[in-house]
Amino acid sequence: MAFRKHMAVASVALILVTASVLFSADAPSVTIKGYVLDSACAFTKDLAKPISKQCATACANAGSVLVILADDGIIYWPIAATTPASGQNPKLLPFAADKVVVTGKVYQRGGSQAIVIDKIEAQK
């Protein structure tokens, strides 16, 4: 009886893990328009847009993560699709404080939004 219960729990766990992997693999590719800015300023100063390119660049060079503040107010954390993961600031630094168009796969967890960037360019 205990063995059957253990197997049932293991089966449910396997199904949940498989569903999670499949859901992650099928993350939708979307296009987002917004600003590249320092993550600390996005949260602590509740900015609608960056203060300046110099400010965003200085924060990024000091180690702060750059994020994308979409036009609808959602903050997207840029992440790598590989493991071990790598920081995405080098990809975003040329666009610090600029309005951009970003295309990539979006992932959600616990109220956070992350994006694996396939393409980023200045918004024209």
C-alpha positions in Angstrom: 0.0 0.0 0.0 2.8 2.4 0.9 4.6 1.5 -2.3 1.5 2.4 -4.4 1.1 5.7 -2.6 4.8 6.5 -3.1 4.5 5.6 -6.9 1.3 7.7 -7.2 3.1 10.7 -5.7 6.2 10.2 -7.9 4.0 9.9 -11.0 2.2 13.2 -10.2 5.5 14.9 -9.6 6.9 13.6 -12.9 3.8 14.9 -14.8 4.1 18.3 -13.2 7.8 18.5 -14.0 7.2 17.4 -17.6 4.4 20.0 -18.0 6.6 22.7 -16.6 9.4 21.9 -19.1 7.0 21.7 -22.0 5.4 25.0 -21.0 8.8 26.7 -20.7 9.9 25.4 -24.1 6.7 26.8 -25.7 7.2 30.3 -24.3 5.6 32.8 -26.8 7.8 35.0 -28.9 6.6 38.6 -28.5 7.7 42.1 -29.5 8.0 44.7 -26.7 8.5 48.5 -27.0 9.9 50.4 -24.2 13.0 51.9 -22.5 16.2 50.3 -21.3 16.9 51.5 -17.8 18.6 50.6 -14.5 16.5 48.1 -12.6 17.0 49.9 -9.2 15.7 53.2 -10.7 12.8 51.4 -12.3 11.6 50.2 -8.9 12.9 52.7 -6.3 12.2 55.9 -8.3 9.1 54.6 -10.1 10.4 56.1 -13.3 8.3 56.2 -16.5 11.5 56.7 -18.5 15.3 56.9 -17.8 16.8 60.1 -16.4 19.7 60.1 -18.8 22.0 57.9 -20.9 24.9 58.8 -18.6 22.9 57.8 -15.5 21.8 54.4 -16.9 25.3 53.7 -18.3 27.0 54.5 -14.9 24.6 52.3 -13.0 25.0 49.4 -15.5 28.8 49.8 -15.3 28.6 49.7 -11.5 26.9 46.3 -11.7 23.2 47.1 -11.7 21.0 45.1 -14.1 19.5 46.8 -17.0 15.8 46.0 -17.6 13.2 46.9 -20.2 10.4 49.1 -19.0 7.6 48.4 -21.6 5.2 51.1 -22.7 2.5 49.4 -20.7 4.5 49.6 -17.5 5.6 46.0 -17.3 9.3 45.5 -16.3 11.0 42.7 -18.2 14.2 41.1 -16.8 16.5 40.1 -19.7 17.8 36.6 -19.2 20.0 34.1 -21.1 18.5 31.0 -22.7 21.7 29.0 -21.8 23.0 27.5 -18.7 25.1 28.5 -17.1 23.4 31.8 -17.6 25.2 35.0 -18.5 24.3 38.6 -17.7 22.6 40.5 -20.5 24.0 44.0 -19.8 26.5 43.8 -22.6 23.6 43.3 -25.0 21.6 46.1 -23.5 24.3 48.7 -22.7 24.5 50.2 -26.2 20.7 51.0 -25.8 20.9 52.3 -22.2 18.2 55.0 -21.7 17.0 54.5 -25.3 13.5 53.6 -26.5 13.8 50.1 -28.1 11.9 47.4 -29.9 12.8 44.0 -28.5 11.7 40.6 -29.8 12.1 37.4 -27.8 10.6 34.7 -25.7 8.8 35.8 -22.5 8.7 33.8 -19.3 6.5 34.5 -16.3 6.9 33.3 -12.7 5.5 34.6 -9.5 4.5 38.0 -10.9 7.9 38.6 -12.7 8.4 38.8 -16.4 11.6 37.8 -18.1 12.7 37.9 -21.7 15.3 36.0 -23.7 16.2 38.6 -26.3 16.4 37.4 -29.9 16.5 40.9 -31.4 16.9 44.4 -30.0 17.0 47.7 -32.0 16.5 51.4 -31.3 12.9 52.4 -31.9 12.6 54.7 -34.8 
